[in-house]
Amino acid sequence: MAYSEKSGEGGLWKNQKKSEGDNKPDATGFVIAHRDISAGEKLEIAAWTRVAKESGARYQFLKMADAYTPKESDKDELDDDIPF
């Protein structure tokens, strides 16, 4: 089964054209936004090292999500009186 690009995911590959001492990025890649993104908005990104089946090249698989913000119900549970 071939890799298919999905919303909220992407990849980051080692830059094969980088020479020692130059200013090129160490890795390049992409991410497909899962929704419209506003300037200055914070998103969470997680990465896993994977190996491409076809080429055997190692790359970083990326997954993006909205930044975590506690819900009101989560805050209420943390406000319990603890007797110690």
DRENVEXTI-340135 format. One record per residue (C-alpha): residue in three letters; z, y, x. Coordinates in steps of 0.02 Angstrom, whole numbers, plus 50000, padded with zeros to 5 digits. Layout:
<atoms>
("ala",(Z,Y,X))
...
</atoms>
This chain:
<atoms>
("met",(50000,50000,50000))
("ala",(49950,50170,50070))
("tyr",(50069,50317,50080))
("ser",(50050,50437,49935))
("glu",(50112,50616,49942))
("lys",(50243,50653,49810))
("ser",(50323,50810,49744))
("gly",(50479,50856,49843))
("glu",(50429,50752,49995))
("gly",(50336,50779,50159))
("gly",(50319,50727,50340))
("leu",(50347,50797,50514))
("trp",(50251,50728,50664))
("lys",(50271,50755,50851))
("asn",(50149,50887,50911))
("gln",(50030,50790,51027))
("lys",(49953,50953,51089))
("lys",(50115,51026,51158))
("ser",(50126,51050,51345))
("glu",(50287,51074,51441))
("gly",(50336,51257,51445))
("asp",(50222,51320,51306))
("asn",(50280,51397,51142))
("lys",(50196,51274,51025))
("pro",(50309,51186,50899))
("asp",(50385,51017,50945))
("ala",(50330,50947,50777))
("thr",(50216,50997,50635))
("gly",(50198,50934,50459))
("phe",(50211,50978,50276))
("val",(50318,50971,50122))
("ile",(50257,50974,49941))
("ala",(50366,51089,49837))
("his",(50441,51010,49682))
("arg",(50441,51178,49592))
("asp",(50403,51363,49621))
("ile",(50507,51432,49765))
("ser",(50569,51611,49778))
("ala",(50579,51707,49941))
("gly",(50750,51688,50022))
("glu",(50796,51539,49914))
("lys",(50894,51400,50000))
("leu",(50833,51219,49981))
("glu",(50908,51061,50056))
("ile",(50801,50953,50170))
("ala",(50842,50777,50230))
("ala",(50744,50679,50362))
("trp",(50722,50495,50406))
("thr",(50629,50424,50556))
("arg",(50489,50310,50499))
("val",(50339,50221,50576))
("ala",(50165,50243,50501))
("lys",(50093,50073,50451))
("glu",(49913,50116,50497))
("ser",(49937,50204,50665))
("gly",(50111,50149,50717))
("ala",(50155,50331,50751))
("arg",(50337,50380,50727))
("tyr",(50368,50527,50613))
("gln",(50506,50613,50515))
("phe",(50496,50582,50327))
("leu",(50563,50735,50234))
("lys",(50639,50753,50062))
("met",(50682,50921,49986))
("ala",(50797,50962,49841))
("asp",(50881,51112,49762))
("ala",(51037,51167,49856))
("tyr",(51195,51088,49785))
("thr",(51302,51199,49677))
("pro",(51459,51128,49595))
("lys",(51456,51121,49405))
("glu",(51598,51196,49302))
("ser",(51651,51020,49252))
("asp",(51666,50972,49437))
("lys",(51775,51125,49472))
("asp",(51893,51082,49327))
("glu",(51925,50908,49398))
("leu",(51974,50982,49567))
("asp",(52100,51104,49490))
("asp",(52221,50967,49434))
("asp",(52402,50992,49481))
("ile",(52444,50871,49621))
("pro",(52632,50841,49642))
("phe",(52630,50833,49833))
</atoms>
